[in-house]
Amino acid sequence: MSKLPVFTYQTRLKVTPEQSASLDAYAALYGRARAQASSPKCGRAFPGTISSGRSCAGSDSPPGSSTPSGSSSKTRSPRSRKSGPSGSRKPKGASKRAEEAIARLEEKKPGSNALHRKKRRLAILRTKLDALTSDRESGQVRLCFGSRRLFRKQFALEENGSASHADWKKDWQAERGSQFLVLGSKDEAAGNQSCLAMVGPDGSLRLRLRLPDGLSGPSRHLVLEGVRFAYGQEAILQALSASRIVTRQTKTGKLVRKREGSAVSYRFVRDRKGWRVFASVEA
């Protein structure tokens, strides 16, 4: 694994309604694959290569996407925090400070509202700490794709501006499928297998995104023209030009040709204004 720092640059895409629909469908499929790959009910992780088979849900996973690595890292991250020495450090430290504040208030301001609030705060922190301890002992990992805040809005539909549960579910599914990541690799042309960037005559980028097999359409690729980054354009161009074919000798003395260069990963994100793309390259 490279120890070089990674920088990420972003720009807004100018897409047609047809292109936006293709990106929406890709993100929706990616969101389902990511959620199901993180579920313990799924017997195997989603393959992330173009030659992949089918998922446990029966739909093809996005080619070259980081569904397996992205989902497994989200699962490993909270598990490692809970099992490590710093897993419960924050609630433990906050509880200790709350206990010290309560001791001071009981001496200086007994029966005050401030003392009552601190006691409530301490009770909440102890509940959180007990939950963390229980999850760590049982090995349980809690993930919520789409944000917990939006998930909880279904229990108060009117207060949160939803006419019905179906209306909330539509917003929930849209949020869960609002982005996807196409993972780069240094041994691929232009640093990425499924999103190939080419430099145009005017210096802008032309992104050729391969669509998942599960999406039916007249073309297997989506071409985005005129992509230009206000910041980081030169760094991205330098990473794209680093790709080259080299000849290496194996231990047995055989000469092999291999591509090497710099990996370029792309994350496509939909917001209220449309679609943005984030490009991550090594320094």
C-alpha positions in Angstrom: 0.0 0.0 0.0 1.3 3.4 -1.0 2.2 5.8 1.8 1.8 8.9 -0.4 -0.9 11.4 0.6 -4.1 11.3 -1.4 -5.7 14.5 -2.6 -9.3 14.8 -3.7 -10.7 17.4 -6.1 -14.3 18.0 -7.1 -16.3 19.6 -9.9 -19.9 19.8 -11.0 -20.9 17.9 -14.0 -23.0 19.2 -16.9 -25.2 16.3 -17.8 -28.3 15.8 -19.9 -31.5 14.3 -18.5 -30.6 11.0 -20.1 -27.1 11.0 -18.6 -28.5 12.0 -15.2 -31.0 9.1 -15.4 -28.1 6.7 -16.1 -26.1 8.0 -13.1 -29.2 7.7 -10.9 -29.7 4.1 -12.0 -26.0 3.3 -11.3 -26.2 4.9 -7.9 -29.4 3.0 -7.0 -27.8 -0.3 -7.9 -24.6 0.5 -6.1 -26.6 1.5 -3.0 -28.5 -1.8 -2.9 -25.3 -3.8 -3.5 -23.5 -1.9 -0.7 -26.2 -2.4 1.8 -26.7 -6.1 1.0 -22.9 -6.8 0.9 -22.8 -5.4 4.5 -25.6 -7.6 5.7 -24.7 -10.8 7.6 -27.6 -12.5 5.7 -25.6 -12.2 2.5 -23.5 -15.4 2.4 -20.7 -13.8 0.3 -19.4 -10.3 -0.6 -20.2 -8.7 -3.8 -17.5 -9.1 -6.4 -16.2 -5.8 -7.7 -14.6 -6.7 -11.0 -16.0 -6.5 -14.5 -16.0 -10.3 -14.9 -18.0 -10.7 -11.7 -20.9 -12.9 -11.3 -24.2 -12.1 -9.5 -24.9 -11.0 -6.0 -26.9 -12.7 -3.4 -29.8 -10.4 -4.5 -29.5 -11.7 -8.0 -28.5 -8.4 -9.7 -25.1 -7.7 -11.3 -22.8 -5.6 -9.1 -21.4 -2.4 -10.6 -18.2 -3.2 -12.5 -15.0 -2.0 -11.0 -16.9 -0.4 -8.1 -15.7 -0.6 -4.5 -18.8 -2.3 -3.2 -16.8 -5.1 -1.4 -14.0 -2.9 -0.1 -16.3 0.0 0.7 -18.8 -2.2 2.6 -16.2 -4.3 4.4 -14.3 -1.2 5.5 -17.5 0.3 6.9 -18.1 -2.9 8.8 -14.5 -3.2 10.0 -14.2 0.4 11.1 -16.8 0.4 13.9 -15.8 -3.1 14.9 -12.2 -2.1 15.3 -13.1 1.1 17.2 -15.3 -0.9 19.6 -12.8 -3.7 20.2 -9.8 -1.4 20.4 -8.6 0.5 23.5 -10.0 3.8 22.2 -13.4 2.3 21.3 -15.2 3.7 24.4 -12.7 6.4 25.3 -15.0 9.3 24.3 -18.0 8.3 26.4 -15.8 7.3 29.3 -14.0 10.6 29.3 -17.2 12.5 29.0 -18.7 10.5 31.9 -15.8 11.3 34.1 -16.0 15.0 33.4 -19.7 15.0 34.0 -19.2 13.2 37.4 -16.7 15.9 38.3 -19.0 18.7 37.3 -21.9 17.1 39.3 -19.7 16.9 42.4 -18.9 20.6 42.2 -22.5 21.6 41.6 -23.7 19.4 44.5 -21.4 21.4 46.7 -22.0 24.9 45.3 -25.5 24.7 43.8 -27.5 21.8 45.2 -30.9 21.4 43.7 -30.2 23.7 40.8 -31.3 23.2 37.2 -27.7 23.0 36.1 -27.2 20.0 38.4 -30.3 18.4 37.0 -29.1 18.8 33.4 -25.7 17.4 34.3 -27.2 14.3 35.9 -29.4 13.8 32.8 -26.3 14.1 30.7 -24.4 11.5 32.8 -27.3 9.1 32.5 -27.3 9.4 28.7 -23.5 8.9 28.5 -23.7 5.8 30.7 -26.5 4.3 28.5 -24.3 4.9 25.4 -21.3 3.3 27.1 -23.4 0.3 28.1 -24.6 -0.1 24.5 -21.0 0.2 23.1 -19.8 -2.4 25.6 -22.7 -4.8 24.7 -22.0 -4.4 21.0 -18.3 -5.0 21.5 -18.9 -8.2 23.5 -21.4 -9.6 21.0 -19.5 -8.5 17.9 -22.5 -6.6 16.6 -21.9 -3.8 14.0 -24.6 -1.0 13.5 -24.7 0.5 10.0 -27.3 2.8 8.6 -26.9 3.7 4.9 -28.9 6.9 4.2 -28.2 8.4 7.6 -29.9 7.7 11.0 -31.4 11.2 11.0 -33.4 10.5 7.9 -34.3 7.0 9.1 -35.8 8.3 12.3 -38.0 10.7 10.4 -40.4 7.9 9.5 -41.6 7.9 13.1 -42.8 11.5 12.9 -43.9 12.0 9.3 -46.0 15.1 9.7 -43.4 17.0 11.8 -40.8 16.2 9.1 -42.8 17.2 6.1 -43.7 13.8 4.7 -47.3 13.2 3.6 -47.1 9.4 4.0 -44.7 6.6 4.8 -44.4 6.0 1.0 -43.3 9.6 0.6 -40.7 9.2 3.3 -39.5 5.9 1.7 -39.0 7.5 -1.6 -36.7 10.1 0.0 -35.0 7.4 2.0 -34.2 5.3 -1.1 -33.0 8.3 -3.0 -30.6 9.2 -0.2 -29.3 5.6 0.0 -28.6 5.6 -3.7 -27.1 9.1 -4.1 -23.5 8.2 -4.8 -21.1 5.6 -6.0 -17.4 5.0 -6.1 -15.3 3.7 -9.0 -12.1 2.5 -7.4 -8.8 3.2 -9.2 -5.8 1.0 -9.8 -2.3 1.9 -10.8 -2.0 -1.0 -13.1 -4.9 0.1 -15.3 -4.9 2.5 -18.2 -5.4 6.1 -16.9 -5.5 4.7 -13.4 -9.0 3.2 -13.5 -10.6 0.2 -15.1 -14.2 1.3 -15.3 -13.9 5.1 -15.6 -11.4 6.1 -18.3 -10.4 9.7 -18.5 -9.0 11.2 -21.7 -7.7 14.7 -22.3 -9.5 16.7 -25.0 -8.0 19.3 -27.3 -9.1 22.1 -25.0 -7.5 20.5 -21.9 -10.8 19.3 -20.5 -11.5 15.7 -19.5 -13.7 13.1 -21.2 -14.9 10.5 -18.8 -15.9 7.1 -20.2 -17.8 5.3 -17.5 -18.7 1.7 -17.9 -22.2 0.9 -16.8 -23.1 -2.2 -14.7 -24.4 -5.2 -16.5 -27.6 -5.0 -14.5 -28.6 -1.8 -16.2 -30.1 -2.3 -19.6 -29.6 0.3 -22.3 -28.4 1.0 -25.8 -24.8 1.5 -24.7 -22.7 -0.1 -22.0 -20.8 3.2 -21.5 -21.7 6.7 -20.4 -19.5 9.4 -21.9 -19.3 12.8 -20.0 -17.7 15.6 -22.0 -16.1 18.8 -20.9 -15.2 17.9 -17.4 -12.8 20.4 -15.9 -11.6 20.9 -12.3 -11.2 24.4 -11.0 -8.6 23.1 -8.5 -6.4 20.1 -9.1 -6.7 19.8 -12.9 -2.9 19.7 -13.3 -2.5 17.1 -10.6 -5.1 14.9 -12.3 -3.5 15.3 -15.7 -0.2 14.4 -14.2 -1.7 11.2 -12.7 -3.3 10.3 -16.0 0.0 10.7 -17.9 1.9 8.6 -15.5 0.4 5.4 -16.9 3.0 3.4 -19.0 4.0 -0.1 -20.0 7.2 -1.4 -18.4 9.1 -4.7 -18.9 10.1 -6.6 -15.8 12.0 -9.8 -15.2 10.5 -12.5 -13.0 12.5 -14.7 -10.6 12.6 -17.4 -13.2 14.2 -15.0 -15.7 11.0 -14.5 -17.8 10.3 -11.1 -19.2 6.8 -9.8 -18.6 5.1 -6.6 -19.7 3.1 -4.8 -17.0 1.3 -1.4 -16.8 2.1 0.9 -13.9 1.2 4.4 -13.0 -1.0 6.3 -10.6 -4.4 5.2 -9.4 -7.3 7.6 -10.0 -10.6 7.0 -8.1 -13.8 8.7 -8.9 -16.8 9.3 -6.6 -20.0 10.5 -8.2 -22.3 12.3 -5.8 -25.9 13.6 -6.4 -27.1 16.7 -4.5 -29.9 19.1 -4.8 -28.3 20.9 -7.8 -27.3 17.8 -9.7 -24.2 15.6 -10.0 -20.7 16.2 -8.9 -17.6 14.1 -9.4 -14.7 13.8 -6.9 -11.3 12.6 -8.2 -8.7 11.3 -5.8 -5.1 11.0 -6.8 -1.8 10.5 -5.0 0.5 13.5 -4.4 
